[in-house]
Amino acid sequence: MDQLDQQLIALLRQDARLAVADLAHKLQVSRGTVTNRLRKLEDTQVIVGYTVRLRPESQPERIRAWMSVQVEGNQTRLVIASLLGEPGVAALHDTNGRWDLLAELEVGSMKELSDVLERVRLISGIRSTETSIHLASYR
């Protein structure tokens, strides 16, 4: 990726619905250049999709939580595979420091959250977890 690709991605992060013509105008390149760059970024899976971001307050019935996970020994791949198969895990991140993984949880009720936590506790290879419920976002 060069600087133009990075600028293109930055514009798409701000608004993934920008038309190719608008992207070309902002980047001061031709529409063909933008189209070719987008195709290349998609083909190499640098861009794997386009999505809609919602403000957390727009779905007040959804409960979000963050789960820090400490993995036993060299069980990380097994734990990652298990967590990615858990429907309550919206995203999973590798981290450094005290915790090995950070799981973003999203469920429809406290009962569902309890069920997710119970299932996660049964995953072989997890040494310990700590969960915090998401209360508010400021940015």
C-alpha positions, -999 to +999 in steps of 0.1 A: +000+000+000+012+034-009+002+069+004-027+071-021-041+038-009-039+050+027-056+083+018-084+063+000-089+041+030-090+071+053-117+087+032-137+055+032-134+052+070-150+086+073-178+078+048-178+044+030-207+056+009-187+082-010-191+078-047-160+070-068-163+104-085-162+121-051-132+100-040-114+108-072-121+146-067-109+146-031-077+126-040-071+146-072-069+114-094-091+099-121-122+078-114-104+049-131-075+051-107-099+050-077-118+021-092-086+002-099-073+009-064-105-002-047-106-034-068-069-041-058-076-034-021-106-057-022-089-085-042-060-086-017-085-085+012-071-053+026-107-041+024-129-070+034-163-052+034-183-021+039-206-016+069-229+007+088-218+020+122-246+028+146-244+049+177-247+026+207-276+047+220-295+039+188-300+003+201-307+008+238-320-028+242-286-042+233-262-049+261-225-046+253-196-058+274-159-062+273-143-094+284-106-096+291-093-132+287-062-148+301-052-180+282-034-210+297+000-218+282+000-222+244-038-227+241-044-193+223-054-207+189-079-231+205-094-204+226-096-180+197-114-206+176-138-213+204-145-176+211-151-169+174-177-196+174-196-180+203-226-161+190-223-134+218-188-124+207-191-095+183-154-090+179-121-105+193-088-087+197-053-098+205-037-077+232-006-074+253-002-070+290-020-089+317-047-101+294-042-121+262-075-114+244-102-088+245-137-099+235-165-075+226-197-090+237-232-080+224-264-095+235-301-087+239-306-092+276-288-098+309-300-134+307-282-138+274-251-122+288-252-146+317-255-175+293-225-162+272-204-159+303-213-194+314-204-209+280-171-190+279-161-202+314-164-238+300-139-232+272-108-253+277-076-232+278-090-201+295-073-194+328-094-164+338-117-137+326-129-103+337-160-087+322-171-051+323-205-039+310-204-010+286-224+019+300-217+048+277-196+061+248-183+096+246-168+095+211 
